[in-house]
């Protein structure tokens, strides 16, 4: 089985073409990094992986192996094949953005997943007028019984990965979340690189 790897640099985004039927793994190299993950139909960024539609489709707010993740037309886009991590991911939160960092007190520019998405798309010659809600792999935001949620560091181990199969030709975009004001990327608040392997 041939394997091609792409590094997602710390604090940055990366767009990767994935063929229909191809498998890819999102690998948490250091074990502490949240990866905001988007997918778009090849040639049509108005069709994208939708967390709202996927929550309806799987009747859950957490992904598990064998789940089908669907687009904004309720059509199959990704199948979850395997998850070697403890399975703690988020599919409720928006990506971090400059308005969020401003609200947190940043007066100067802060790297953010929203800008990373659009920069990665531009690098691939693509654009999207919107920022779809991402699948936040490895993000540990447990929802309490009262509906409130907490923001905790990932519980992932170094090298843990989630494997997906693309159900059609897609562009996957990942952002190694640059959030370093709160410990969602580990107690040391140090965003790291991660890896995507294609098979
Ligand atoms: Zn982020």
Boltz pocket constraint, residues with backbone or C-beta under 6 A from the ligand:
constraints:
  - pocket:
      binder: B
      contacts: [[A, 36], [A, 95], [A, 96], [A, 97], [A, 112], [A, 113], [A, 114], [A, 176], [A, 177], [A, 178], [A, 179]]
      max_distance: 6.0
